[in-house]
Amino acid sequence: LFDTNNSKITDNDLWEVTVDNNGKLYLGTVKFGLLTYENGEFKNENKENSVIKGEAVTPIFKDSKGNIWLNYSKPKSEIAKFDGTEWTIYTTKEIPVSNISVIDFAEDKEGNIYFGGGNGVYKFNGVSWSKVKVSKNGITVRAIDINDNGEIAIGHNSGLLVYSNGKWKTYDDKNSELQLSVVRAVKYIDNKLFVGYGGGFGNGGLSIIKNGKWTHFNKKNSKIPDHMVRDIEIDDNGTIWMATNNGMIKMVDGKIEPIYFREGRYKNTILDIATEGNILWVATNFGLIKITQ
């Protein structure tokens, strides 16, 4: 565990963690901008000393070329891309929207970059940004994932949208097996769509959709430690890791194992996970955890 007591990390409350192709970590805070970790040293890039002109940095995303994308906000929201040498900043001058709202990034197999947030979904083709037409307007996008077949899954505050075979399908908790209306995480893994819910009332937890069949995991029928699942990742061994409000979920061959780090209630809030070979980096509200498998 790296925290302010045992390292030079600027803040324990870490909302994002992404690792680049060289093993450099990019950590998002909501008060101190961007933190990086390289060669055993933490550095703070903020509005005083860098192009990161916002106190809050979330989300952070690595694309297939190794570029790092992030959104910074407070006071103004803009998108930054780092190619390993220099930063490029995208503002409302380049993006056709009055205010930039980013909650998640994604990439398709052609290398187009997508982001979604409070004003829908936008796409960058390497030259210009455009708005993506989806089947439901006025949504707040919480998560996006795109598989190699071009299927797009969008989790939002009132359901799930899936683009497949040239058509959008709208799922909500009334017309489908969706367990809660708020979808916080989506991830395509092995021809399955993993759906993580936003917690709160009801069962929530995790649903897995394969060929139209739904399988649900909640605290009543499984060892899931919490009904909010906010990040889903898979490592090189095929182990699936999920971030929840009460520890992590480790899933191997469909079997769930909860992982806790501290004793007590509200002591295991996990906000983001990144995989790097046999290393797992875990962003929490009590510091950065490194797990070597």
BELHUVEN-V929666 format. One record per run of one state. SS is the DSSP state (H for helix, E for strand, C for the rest). FROM is the first residue (numbers start at 0). TO is the last residue. Records with the same first field share a line. If there is no record, write none. Layout:
# BELHUVEN-V929666
SS->FROM-TO / FROM-TO
This chain:
# BELHUVEN-V929666
C->0-0 / 2-14 / 19-23 / 28-32 / 38-39 / 45-52 / 62-66 / 75-76 / 82-85 / 90-102 / 107-111 / 117-118 / 124-127 / 132-139 / 146-150 / 156-157 / 164-165 / 171-181 / 189-190 / 198-204 / 210-211 / 217-226 / 234-238 / 244-245 / 252-253 / 259-268 / 276-277 / 284-285 / 292-292
E->1-1 / 15-18 / 24-27 / 33-37 / 40-44 / 53-61 / 67-74 / 77-81 / 86-89 / 103-106 / 112-116 / 119-123 / 128-131 / 140-145 / 151-155 / 158-163 / 166-170 / 182-188 / 191-197 / 205-209 / 212-216 / 227-233 / 239-243 / 246-251 / 254-258 / 269-275 / 278-283 / 286-291
